[in-house]
Amino acid sequence: MNILLLGSGGREHTLAWKIAQSPLTEKLYIATGNAGTARVGINAALNPNDFNAVKNFVIQNRIVLVVVGPEEPLVNGIYDFFKNDPELAEIPIVGPSRAGAQLEGSKDFAKDFMLRHNIPTASHRTFTSDEVKAAEDFIRSTPPPFVIKADGLAAGKGVVIETDVEKAISHIHEMLIDKKFGKASEKVVIEQFLKGIELSVFVITDGNDWIMLPEAKDYKRIGVGDTGLNTGGMGSVSPVPFVDHAFLDKITNRIIQPTINGLWKDNIDYRGFIFFGLIKVEDDPYVIEYNVRMGDPETESVIPRITNDLVPVLLACAEGDLTEQIIDTDPRVSATVMLVSGGYPGEYKKGYQISGLPEDVNETGHQKEISMVFHAGTSLNNSNEIVTAGGRVVAVTSLAHTLNDALNLSFKGAEEIYFTDKYFRKDIGFDVL
């Protein structure tokens, strides 16, 4: 079958690598892809948010399955566009409806959803640009630390945790008055600070049935020891050592199943991935956020641990029948280290040549220790050289029998790759080792 994967980051290279292994895959197109996806499929110069262009491409290339990697096309309603178009309505698409995508597209919507369906999360208040004074008063009357979130999509950078009252108010002004994140910060959500350790849990659902994927833990801050600015993610590990069967049962019964039930009760069409950003407070799970797609860089740790063919699972999800599908998990530990451009998540330069990359991602077998590289922000220049094209550049993922061994392999691989102003955190996994 011909498959179209939308997206261009490390998540998409990892998914493309996995999809390309399936005997069901005849041609795999990635839009727009990167230098890494070009090794496992065919990159297409196609804007995932230009739905008419996507339609023409799907028809011309006889696409029979569409997999949406990033959140923006989902929030913009690509699923609804397909289902409302007579020429596209029968083509399976992995991703929720526009209504379902609001779980990520609006933190205020997600909070209301959780409250309505008794899903444990931090208490919160939402404020608009007409309520700046009320937001200031709320901050002054609330004990720190303060968790301040832009309501909409902000590329993983719309969350601030602040202990100082005046700085917290300044962040609110930047979002609500200065429109730091544009439309995404027309509202801000201020929520209770929960003290604990974070983790990420993933399921794929057809709206009724669901299957859990391997869990992961990511590292969002730019600096060693989880310091500095939030990024899109500096690394991840899977599985998570502190997640045992009893804790997974709590997650299942208190969070996952009530979420699936809530989508059904609210008549929300949802066929795709759900990412549960969780925090373990003492011994109880709480939802920090929902994402409506796989995480990045968690995908780079999670997908290599799935040993069965993923394409039948994706197709069954999109067609609304997951009942016969399974996910088989490699017992090895995976660890991902992200190499980023100097200056990220602030300003950084692009176009630096990258050297030291392996020729292919060709992991086979499940006994040996091995490393692989997934491209995130790369492209090919006019000389067909691989160059930097984003803040997060490449991810080194290793599989080994212990977390310490997997991390050491990934750090070694990160050292061997070179580009100007390369930076990576050398303490990924520090809090769970």
GUSEFI-545315 format. One record per residue (C-alpha): residue in one letter; chain; x, y, z. Coordinates in steps of 0.05 Angstrom, whole numbers, padded with zeros to 5 digits. Last residue first. Layout:
BEGIN
<r "a"; "A"; <X; Y; Z>>
...
***
This chain:
BEGIN
<r "l"; "A"; <00386; 00116; 00745>>
<r "v"; "A"; <00319; 00152; 00748>>
<r "d"; "A"; <00339; 00224; 00761>>
<r "f"; "A"; <00401; 00226; 00717>>
<r "g"; "A"; <00365; 00196; 00656>>
<r "i"; "A"; <00393; 00249; 00610>>
<r "d"; "A"; <00454; 00279; 00645>>
<r "k"; "A"; <00501; 00296; 00587>>
<r "r"; "A"; <00453; 00346; 00555>>
<r "f"; "A"; <00470; 00360; 00483>>
<r "y"; "A"; <00502; 00418; 00446>>
<r "k"; "A"; <00532; 00425; 00376>>
<r "d"; "A"; <00556; 00496; 00360>>
<r "t"; "A"; <00584; 00475; 00292>>
<r "f"; "A"; <00567; 00403; 00273>>
<r "y"; "A"; <00596; 00337; 00295>>
<r "i"; "A"; <00571; 00267; 00310>>
<r "e"; "A"; <00619; 00222; 00349>>
<r "e"; "A"; <00603; 00253; 00417>>
<r "a"; "A"; <00529; 00239; 00408>>
<r "g"; "A"; <00544; 00166; 00393>>
<r "k"; "A"; <00583; 00159; 00457>>
<r "f"; "A"; <00527; 00193; 00496>>
<r "s"; "A"; <00478; 00145; 00465>>
<r "l"; "A"; <00520; 00083; 00482>>
<r "n"; "A"; <00530; 00108; 00553>>
<r "l"; "A"; <00455; 00119; 00560>>
<r "a"; "A"; <00438; 00049; 00536>>
<r "d"; "A"; <00489; 00018; 00583>>
<r "n"; "A"; <00463; 00057; 00643>>
<r "l"; "A"; <00391; 00040; 00625>>
<r "t"; "A"; <00407; -00035; 00625>>
<r "h"; "A"; <00399; -00089; 00572>>
<r "a"; "A"; <00414; -00043; 00514>>
<r "l"; "A"; <00380; -00002; 00460>>
<r "s"; "A"; <00408; 00064; 00438>>
<r "t"; "A"; <00376; 00126; 00408>>
<r "v"; "A"; <00416; 00185; 00382>>
<r "a"; "A"; <00372; 00244; 00363>>
<r "v"; "A"; <00388; 00294; 00309>>
<r "v"; "A"; <00380; 00369; 00299>>
<r "r"; "A"; <00336; 00402; 00351>>
<r "g"; "A"; <00339; 00476; 00335>>
<r "g"; "A"; <00327; 00467; 00261>>
<r "a"; "A"; <00358; 00460; 00192>>
<r "t"; "A"; <00428; 00431; 00205>>
<r "v"; "A"; <00462; 00404; 00143>>
<r "i"; "A"; <00467; 00338; 00106>>
<r "e"; "A"; <00507; 00347; 00042>>
<r "n"; "A"; <00474; 00340; -00026>>
<r "s"; "A"; <00517; 00396; -00054>>
<r "n"; "A"; <00456; 00441; -00060>>
<r "n"; "A"; <00441; 00429; 00014>>
<r "l"; "A"; <00404; 00369; 00043>>
<r "s"; "A"; <00361; 00380; 00105>>
<r "t"; "A"; <00363; 00368; 00180>>
<r "g"; "A"; <00321; 00386; 00240>>
<r "a"; "A"; <00298; 00321; 00271>>
<r "h"; "A"; <00339; 00263; 00243>>
<r "f"; "A"; <00339; 00196; 00278>>
<r "v"; "A"; <00405; 00162; 00294>>
<r "m"; "A"; <00413; 00090; 00315>>
<r "s"; "A"; <00452; 00054; 00370>>
<r "i"; "A"; <00457; -00020; 00385>>
<r "e"; "A"; <00464; -00070; 00441>>
<r "k"; "A"; <00451; -00140; 00418>>
<r "q"; "A"; <00395; -00189; 00432>>
<r "h"; "A"; <00334; -00162; 00395>>
<r "g"; "A"; <00349; -00171; 00322>>
<r "t"; "A"; <00356; -00116; 00270>>
<r "e"; "A"; <00373; -00042; 00275>>
<r "n"; "A"; <00387; -00011; 00207>>
<r "v"; "A"; <00385; 00065; 00213>>
<r "d"; "A"; <00432; 00079; 00156>>
<r "e"; "A"; <00498; 00111; 00137>>
<r "p"; "A"; <00519; 00130; 00207>>
<r "l"; "A"; <00528; 00205; 00220>>
<r "g"; "A"; <00598; 00230; 00236>>
<r "s"; "A"; <00591; 00296; 00199>>
<r "i"; "A"; <00538; 00350; 00198>>
<r "q"; "A"; <00547; 00412; 00154>>
<r "y"; "A"; <00521; 00476; 00186>>
<r "g"; "A"; <00462; 00507; 00149>>
<r "k"; "A"; <00424; 00537; 00207>>
<r "k"; "A"; <00439; 00589; 00261>>
<r "y"; "A"; <00406; 00595; 00329>>
<r "e"; "A"; <00360; 00642; 00366>>
<r "g"; "A"; <00329; 00618; 00431>>
<r "p"; "A"; <00312; 00545; 00446>>
<r "y"; "A"; <00367; 00536; 00422>>
<r "g"; "A"; <00428; 00581; 00423>>
<r "g"; "A"; <00476; 00527; 00399>>
<r "s"; "A"; <00439; 00478; 00355>>
<r "v"; "A"; <00414; 00414; 00386>>
<r "l"; "A"; <00434; 00341; 00395>>
<r "m"; "A"; <00380; 00300; 00428>>
<r "v"; "A"; <00398; 00239; 00470>>
<r "t"; "A"; <00352; 00179; 00469>>
<r "a"; "A"; <00355; 00119; 00515>>
<r "s"; "A"; <00322; 00051; 00503>>
<r "v"; "A"; <00318; -00007; 00551>>
<r "r"; "A"; <00312; -00078; 00525>>
<r "p"; "A"; <00251; -00120; 00536>>
<r "d"; "A"; <00226; -00107; 00465>>
<r "t"; "A"; <00151; -00095; 00466>>
<r "d"; "A"; <00096; -00128; 00427>>
<r "i"; "A"; <00036; -00083; 00412>>
<r "i"; "A"; <-00029; -00119; 00395>>
<r "q"; "A"; <-00086; -00115; 00346>>
<r "e"; "A"; <-00150; -00158; 00341>>
<r "t"; "A"; <-00197; -00107; 00374>>
<r "l"; "A"; <-00167; -00046; 00340>>
<r "d"; "A"; <-00226; -00035; 00294>>
<r "g"; "A"; <-00243; 00037; 00275>>
<r "e"; "A"; <-00213; 00040; 00205>>
<r "a"; "A"; <-00160; 00090; 00227>>
<r "c"; "A"; <-00140; 00046; 00286>>
<r "a"; "A"; <-00139; -00017; 00243>>
<r "l"; "A"; <-00093; 00017; 00192>>
<r "l"; "A"; <-00045; 00041; 00246>>
<r "v"; "A"; <-00043; -00027; 00279>>
<r "p"; "A"; <-00033; -00063; 00212>>
<r "v"; "A"; <00025; -00014; 00197>>
<r "l"; "A"; <00061; -00024; 00264>>
<r "d"; "A"; <00092; -00092; 00248>>
<r "n"; "A"; <00115; -00123; 00314>>
<r "t"; "A"; <00177; -00107; 00355>>
<r "i"; "A"; <00158; -00041; 00388>>
<r "r"; "A"; <00219; -00018; 00428>>
<r "p"; "A"; <00245; 00024; 00370>>
<r "i"; "A"; <00179; 00062; 00373>>
<r "v"; "A"; <00186; 00084; 00446>>
<r "s"; "A"; <00254; 00118; 00450>>
<r "e"; "A"; <00251; 00160; 00387>>
<r "t"; "A"; <00177; 00171; 00399>>
<r "e"; "A"; <00194; 00202; 00467>>
<r "p"; "A"; <00234; 00258; 00432>>
<r "d"; "A"; <00182; 00280; 00409>>
<r "g"; "A"; <00114; 00258; 00433>>
<r "m"; "A"; <00063; 00218; 00394>>
<r "r"; "A"; <00000; 00253; 00374>>
<r "v"; "A"; <-00060; 00285; 00408>>
<r "n"; "A"; <-00022; 00313; 00467>>
<r "y"; "A"; <-00055; 00317; 00535>>
<r "e"; "A"; <-00027; 00355; 00594>>
<r "i"; "A"; <-00006; 00352; 00667>>
<r "v"; "A"; <-00050; 00293; 00683>>
<r "y"; "A"; <-00043; 00266; 00754>>
<r "p"; "A"; <-00017; 00198; 00777>>
<r "d"; "A"; <-00015; 00176; 00851>>
<r "d"; "A"; <00041; 00147; 00892>>
<r "e"; "A"; <00073; 00210; 00921>>
<r "v"; "A"; <00054; 00256; 00863>>
<r "k"; "A"; <00071; 00220; 00798>>
<r "i"; "A"; <00063; 00270; 00741>>
<r "l"; "A"; <00032; 00254; 00674>>
<r "g"; "A"; <00035; 00278; 00602>>
<r "f"; "A"; <-00015; 00230; 00570>>
<r "f"; "A"; <-00003; 00224; 00495>>
<r "i"; "A"; <-00063; 00201; 00457>>
<r "f"; "A"; <-00052; 00170; 00388>>
<r "g"; "A"; <-00105; 00162; 00335>>
<r "r"; "A"; <-00178; 00153; 00320>>
<r "y"; "A"; <-00221; 00202; 00359>>
<r "d"; "A"; <-00291; 00224; 00339>>
<r "i"; "A"; <-00318; 00264; 00399>>
<r "n"; "A"; <-00389; 00247; 00420>>
<r "d"; "A"; <-00378; 00277; 00490>>
<r "k"; "A"; <-00394; 00209; 00521>>
<r "w"; "A"; <-00346; 00174; 00474>>
<r "l"; "A"; <-00289; 00223; 00488>>
<r "g"; "A"; <-00304; 00217; 00562>>
<r "n"; "A"; <-00301; 00140; 00560>>
<r "i"; "A"; <-00233; 00143; 00527>>
<r "t"; "A"; <-00209; 00193; 00579>>
<r "p"; "A"; <-00240; 00154; 00637>>
<r "q"; "A"; <-00203; 00092; 00611>>
<r "i"; "A"; <-00136; 00126; 00608>>
<r "i"; "A"; <-00137; 00167; 00672>>
<r "r"; "A"; <-00162; 00134; 00736>>
<r "n"; "A"; <-00166; 00061; 00715>>
<r "t"; "A"; <-00107; 00057; 00668>>
<r "i"; "A"; <-00061; 00104; 00706>>
<r "k"; "A"; <-00078; 00069; 00771>>
<r "d"; "A"; <-00064; 00001; 00739>>
<r "l"; "A"; <00002; 00028; 00713>>
<r "f"; "A"; <00021; 00047; 00785>>
<r "a"; "A"; <00007; -00024; 00809>>
<r "h"; "A"; <00044; -00055; 00751>>
<r "d"; "A"; <00107; -00015; 00764>>
<r "v"; "A"; <00129; 00053; 00737>>
<r "f"; "A"; <00190; 00076; 00776>>
<r "p"; "A"; <00240; 00050; 00725>>
<r "v"; "A"; <00209; 00085; 00664>>
<r "p"; "A"; <00215; 00042; 00602>>
<r "s"; "A"; <00238; 00079; 00561>>
<r "v"; "A"; <00285; 00140; 00565>>
<r "s"; "A"; <00281; 00209; 00536>>
<r "g"; "A"; <00323; 00267; 00510>>
<r "m"; "A"; <00327; 00342; 00502>>
<r "g"; "A"; <00254; 00358; 00490>>
<r "g"; "A"; <00215; 00412; 00454>>
<r "t"; "A"; <00251; 00461; 00498>>
<r "n"; "A"; <00236; 00493; 00565>>
<r "l"; "A"; <00286; 00545; 00589>>
<r "g"; "A"; <00339; 00534; 00642>>
<r "t"; "A"; <00350; 00477; 00691>>
<r "d"; "A"; <00331; 00404; 00690>>
<r "g"; "A"; <00396; 00381; 00723>>
<r "v"; "A"; <00437; 00401; 00663>>
<r "g"; "A"; <00405; 00455; 00621>>
<r "i"; "A"; <00357; 00459; 00562>>
<r "r"; "A"; <00296; 00436; 00601>>
<r "k"; "A"; <00247; 00385; 00571>>
<r "y"; "A"; <00274; 00318; 00593>>
<r "d"; "A"; <00229; 00259; 00573>>
<r "k"; "A"; <00204; 00198; 00608>>
<r "a"; "A"; <00175; 00140; 00570>>
<r "e"; "A"; <00118; 00089; 00569>>
<r "p"; "A"; <00114; 00031; 00520>>
<r "l"; "A"; <00050; 00032; 00479>>
<r "m"; "A"; <-00019; 00020; 00509>>
<r "i"; "A"; <-00074; -00006; 00464>>
<r "w"; "A"; <-00144; 00023; 00459>>
<r "d"; "A"; <-00214; 00002; 00442>>
<r "n"; "A"; <-00272; 00051; 00434>>
<r "g"; "A"; <-00250; 00113; 00397>>
<r "d"; "A"; <-00201; 00075; 00352>>
<r "t"; "A"; <-00146; 00085; 00403>>
<r "i"; "A"; <-00070; 00086; 00405>>
<r "v"; "A"; <-00042; 00096; 00475>>
<r "f"; "A"; <00018; 00133; 00502>>
<r "v"; "A"; <00044; 00147; 00572>>
<r "s"; "A"; <00094; 00201; 00588>>
<r "l"; "A"; <00128; 00211; 00656>>
<r "e"; "A"; <00140; 00266; 00707>>
<r "i"; "A"; <00166; 00264; 00778>>
<r "g"; "A"; <00131; 00300; 00835>>
<r "k"; "A"; <00110; 00367; 00861>>
<r "l"; "A"; <00045; 00394; 00832>>
<r "f"; "A"; <00039; 00469; 00822>>
<r "q"; "A"; <-00033; 00492; 00818>>
<r "e"; "A"; <-00053; 00523; 00752>>
<r "i"; "A"; <-00053; 00588; 00714>>
<r "v"; "A"; <-00082; 00579; 00644>>
<r "v"; "A"; <-00071; 00636; 00596>>
<r "k"; "A"; <-00116; 00659; 00540>>
<r "e"; "A"; <-00101; 00697; 00476>>
<r "s"; "A"; <-00033; 00663; 00485>>
<r "a"; "A"; <-00038; 00613; 00427>>
<r "k"; "A"; <-00064; 00668; 00380>>
<r "g"; "A"; <00005; 00700; 00381>>
<r "f"; "A"; <00055; 00666; 00426>>
<r "k"; "A"; <00084; 00729; 00457>>
<r "k"; "A"; <00018; 00765; 00450>>
<r "d"; "A"; <00046; 00828; 00484>>
<r "i"; "A"; <-00016; 00836; 00527>>
<r "l"; "A"; <-00037; 00765; 00545>>
<r "m"; "A"; <00028; 00727; 00538>>
<r "e"; "A"; <00080; 00779; 00555>>
<r "h"; "A"; <00035; 00808; 00609>>
<r "i"; "A"; <00026; 00739; 00641>>
<r "h"; "A"; <00102; 00729; 00640>>
<r "s"; "A"; <00111; 00796; 00675>>
<r "i"; "A"; <00060; 00776; 00728>>
<r "a"; "A"; <00102; 00713; 00742>>
<r "k"; "A"; <00164; 00756; 00746>>
<r "e"; "A"; <00130; 00800; 00797>>
<r "v"; "A"; <00107; 00742; 00839>>
<r "d"; "A"; <00174; 00704; 00839>>
<r "t"; "A"; <00169; 00628; 00841>>
<r "e"; "A"; <00159; 00616; 00766>>
<r "i"; "A"; <00142; 00555; 00724>>
<r "v"; "A"; <00130; 00576; 00652>>
<r "v"; "A"; <00096; 00536; 00597>>
<r "g"; "A"; <00088; 00559; 00525>>
<r "k"; "A"; <00153; 00530; 00497>>
<r "g"; "A"; <00129; 00463; 00473>>
<r "a"; "A"; <00116; 00488; 00402>>
<r "a"; "A"; <00066; 00541; 00427>>
<r "l"; "A"; <-00001; 00510; 00412>>
<r "g"; "A"; <-00058; 00542; 00451>>
<r "d"; "A"; <-00075; 00562; 00523>>
<r "a"; "A"; <-00008; 00593; 00540>>
<r "k"; "A"; <00011; 00563; 00607>>
<r "i"; "A"; <00031; 00593; 00674>>
<r "v"; "A"; <00050; 00547; 00732>>
<r "f"; "A"; <00063; 00589; 00794>>
<r "p"; "A"; <00108; 00567; 00851>>
<r "p"; "A"; <00083; 00601; 00893>>
<r "p"; "A"; <00025; 00614; 00941>>
<r "t"; "A"; <-00036; 00645; 00908>>
<r "s"; "A"; <-00065; 00713; 00927>>
<r "r"; "A"; <-00015; 00755; 00887>>
<r "i"; "A"; <-00023; 00709; 00827>>
<r "f"; "A"; <-00098; 00714; 00829>>
<r "d"; "A"; <-00095; 00789; 00834>>
<r "e"; "A"; <-00050; 00792; 00772>>
<r "a"; "A"; <-00098; 00746; 00734>>
<r "a"; "A"; <-00157; 00790; 00754>>
<r "k"; "A"; <-00119; 00851; 00729>>
<r "v"; "A"; <-00104; 00816; 00663>>
<r "e"; "A"; <-00177; 00797; 00653>>
<r "d"; "A"; <-00193; 00828; 00586>>
<r "s"; "A"; <-00133; 00793; 00555>>
<r "t"; "A"; <-00164; 00727; 00576>>
<r "f"; "A"; <-00156; 00686; 00641>>
<r "t"; "A"; <-00164; 00613; 00659>>
<r "r"; "A"; <-00161; 00586; 00730>>
<r "h"; "A"; <-00132; 00518; 00752>>
<r "s"; "A"; <-00134; 00458; 00798>>
<r "a"; "A"; <-00082; 00405; 00781>>
<r "t"; "A"; <-00106; 00341; 00748>>
<r "p"; "A"; <-00143; 00276; 00765>>
<r "i"; "A"; <-00195; 00256; 00714>>
<r "n"; "A"; <-00266; 00265; 00740>>
<r "h"; "A"; <-00299; 00267; 00671>>
<r "r"; "A"; <-00323; 00339; 00672>>
<r "l"; "A"; <-00260; 00363; 00708>>
<r "m"; "A"; <-00216; 00329; 00656>>
<r "f"; "A"; <-00254; 00358; 00598>>
<r "d"; "A"; <-00253; 00428; 00630>>
<r "k"; "A"; <-00178; 00423; 00637>>
<r "a"; "A"; <-00170; 00399; 00565>>
<r "f"; "A"; <-00213; 00456; 00538>>
<r "d"; "A"; <-00171; 00507; 00578>>
<r "k"; "A"; <-00108; 00475; 00553>>
<r "s"; "A"; <-00132; 00487; 00482>>
<r "g"; "A"; <-00101; 00454; 00420>>
<r "e"; "A"; <-00079; 00392; 00458>>
<r "l"; "A"; <-00146; 00365; 00480>>
<r "q"; "A"; <-00174; 00409; 00424>>
<r "a"; "A"; <-00150; 00354; 00376>>
<r "g"; "A"; <-00213; 00314; 00393>>
<r "a"; "A"; <-00258; 00369; 00367>>
<r "r"; "A"; <-00215; 00376; 00304>>
<r "s"; "A"; <-00222; 00302; 00293>>
<r "p"; "A"; <-00168; 00255; 00316>>
<r "g"; "A"; <-00109; 00226; 00278>>
<r "v"; "A"; <-00092; 00166; 00236>>
<r "i"; "A"; <-00128; 00174; 00169>>
<r "p"; "A"; <-00163; 00119; 00130>>
<r "i"; "A"; <-00185; 00139; 00060>>
<r "e"; "A"; <-00260; 00130; 00052>>
<r "a"; "A"; <-00278; 00204; 00059>>
<r "l"; "A"; <-00225; 00228; 00011>>
<r "e"; "A"; <-00262; 00238; -00055>>
<r "p"; "A"; <-00328; 00255; -00021>>
<r "d"; "A"; <-00294; 00308; 00023>>
<r "n"; "A"; <-00324; 00316; 00093>>
<r "k"; "A"; <-00284; 00259; 00124>>
<r "f"; "A"; <-00219; 00285; 00096>>
<r "f"; "A"; <-00229; 00357; 00118>>
<r "d"; "A"; <-00252; 00332; 00186>>
<r "y"; "A"; <-00187; 00294; 00196>>
<r "i"; "A"; <-00147; 00355; 00172>>
<r "g"; "A"; <-00180; 00399; 00224>>
<r "n"; "A"; <-00131; 00455; 00242>>
<r "v"; "A"; <-00117; 00422; 00309>>
<r "l"; "A"; <-00098; 00359; 00271>>
<r "p"; "A"; <-00055; 00397; 00221>>
<r "e"; "A"; <-00019; 00430; 00280>>
<r "e"; "A"; <-00007; 00368; 00323>>
<r "p"; "A"; <00049; 00335; 00285>>
<r "g"; "A"; <00053; 00264; 00257>>
<r "v"; "A"; <-00010; 00253; 00216>>
<r "v"; "A"; <-00012; 00183; 00185>>
<r "v"; "A"; <-00050; 00177; 00119>>
<r "l"; "A"; <-00067; 00108; 00091>>
<r "v"; "A"; <-00089; 00087; 00020>>
<r "i"; "A"; <-00049; 00138; -00021>>
<r "r"; "A"; <-00060; 00131; -00096>>
<r "n"; "A"; <-00005; 00180; -00113>>
<r "q"; "A"; <-00049; 00229; -00152>>
<r "i"; "A"; <-00107; 00224; -00103>>
<r "v"; "A"; <-00065; 00234; -00040>>
<r "f"; "A"; <-00025; 00290; -00072>>
<r "n"; "A"; <-00087; 00327; -00094>>
<r "k"; "A"; <-00117; 00321; -00024>>
<r "v"; "A"; <-00052; 00344; 00010>>
<r "a"; "A"; <-00051; 00405; -00035>>
<r "n"; "A"; <-00123; 00420; -00016>>
<r "f"; "A"; <-00105; 00411; 00057>>
<r "d"; "A"; <-00048; 00460; 00058>>
<r "n"; "A"; <-00030; 00449; 00131>>
<r "p"; "A"; <00015; 00389; 00116>>
<r "n"; "A"; <00055; 00433; 00067>>
<r "l"; "A"; <00080; 00388; 00011>>
<r "a"; "A"; <00149; 00381; -00020>>
<r "a"; "A"; <00147; 00305; -00015>>
<r "n"; "A"; <00203; 00263; 00014>>
<r "i"; "A"; <00205; 00191; -00011>>
<r "g"; "A"; <00220; 00137; 00040>>
<r "v"; "A"; <00273; 00106; 00085>>
<r "r"; "A"; <00334; 00148; 00069>>
<r "a"; "A"; <00295; 00211; 00052>>
<r "t"; "A"; <00267; 00207; 00123>>
<r "g"; "A"; <00336; 00224; 00149>>
<r "a"; "A"; <00349; 00286; 00106>>
<r "n"; "A"; <00281; 00314; 00126>>
<r "g"; "A"; <00207; 00301; 00114>>
<r "t"; "A"; <00158; 00348; 00081>>
<r "a"; "A"; <00115; 00310; 00076>>
<r "i"; "A"; <00138; 00237; 00079>>
<r "y"; "A"; <00118; 00188; 00025>>
<r "l"; "A"; <00122; 00113; 00036>>
<r "k"; "A"; <00113; 00067; -00024>>
<r "e"; "A"; <00097; -00007; -00021>>
<r "t"; "A"; <00087; -00015; 00053>>
<r "l"; "A"; <00051; -00080; 00072>>
<r "p"; "A"; <00117; -00116; 00082>>
<r "s"; "A"; <00128; -00067; 00140>>
<r "q"; "A"; <00199; -00041; 00152>>
<r "a"; "A"; <00183; 00026; 00120>>
<r "i"; "A"; <00131; 00039; 00174>>
<r "k"; "A"; <00184; 00034; 00229>>
<r "w"; "A"; <00235; 00081; 00196>>
<r "a"; "A"; <00178; 00128; 00177>>
<r "l"; "A"; <00154; 00130; 00249>>
<r "t"; "A"; <00225; 00147; 00273>>
<r "h"; "A"; <00235; 00199; 00218>>
<r "e"; "A"; <00167; 00229; 00235>>
<r "r"; "A"; <00181; 00236; 00309>>
<r "g"; "A"; <00249; 00265; 00294>>
<r "g"; "A"; <00217; 00320; 00253>>
<r "s"; "A"; <00186; 00332; 00185>>
<r "g"; "A"; <00112; 00318; 00186>>
<r "l"; "A"; <00056; 00282; 00149>>
<r "l"; "A"; <00064; 00208; 00133>>
<r "l"; "A"; <00032; 00186; 00068>>
<r "i"; "A"; <00026; 00111; 00055>>
<r "n"; "A"; <00021; 00072; -00011>>
<r "m"; "A"; <00000; 00000; 00000>>
***
